[in-house]
Amino acid sequence: MVVDTIRCWVIGGLICTLVGGANILLTLRPESLSIQAPVVQLVVYPLGTAWARYMPRWEWTMFGRRCKLNDGHFTIKGIHEKKRRIKQITNEN
């Protein structure tokens, strides 16, 4: 199962940017808060399923590799690998 997909990189980059910015703003409070990884995972799953449902299934070739905009279902079976990859992108441990 391929987990290094455009969907993974776009959602991971978007969530990394938003959560990182929110965490910076939340640390400026007198009682600092932070958004933890389980909350991020709860947000990522609906984004992944919405991507699978609404994005078109376009394909193209780039540097000899086939790229797909929508690589199919965002399933529970594959979500563990995708979450691991999204965590790697966002540098969560």
C-alpha positions, 0 to 999 in steps of 0.5 A: 500500500502506497502511503507517500501520496499527494494526499498525504503530503498536502494534508500533512503540510496543511495540518503542520502549518495550522497546528504549528501556528496555533501552538505558537499562538497558544504558548503566548497565553499566561496558561499555555496550551498545545494541540497534541497528536491525538487531536491532530489525528482526529482532524486528519481522518475526516480530511482524508475521507473528504479528499477521497470522496470529493477530489477528482481521480486525475493521473499524470506522469512526472519524471517517469512516475505515475502520480494520482491526485486521488489514490482511492479510499482513506481506509482504517487499514491504511490509516495507520501507515498514513498517520505514521507518514503524516506524523513523520512530516509534522515531526511528531513523536 
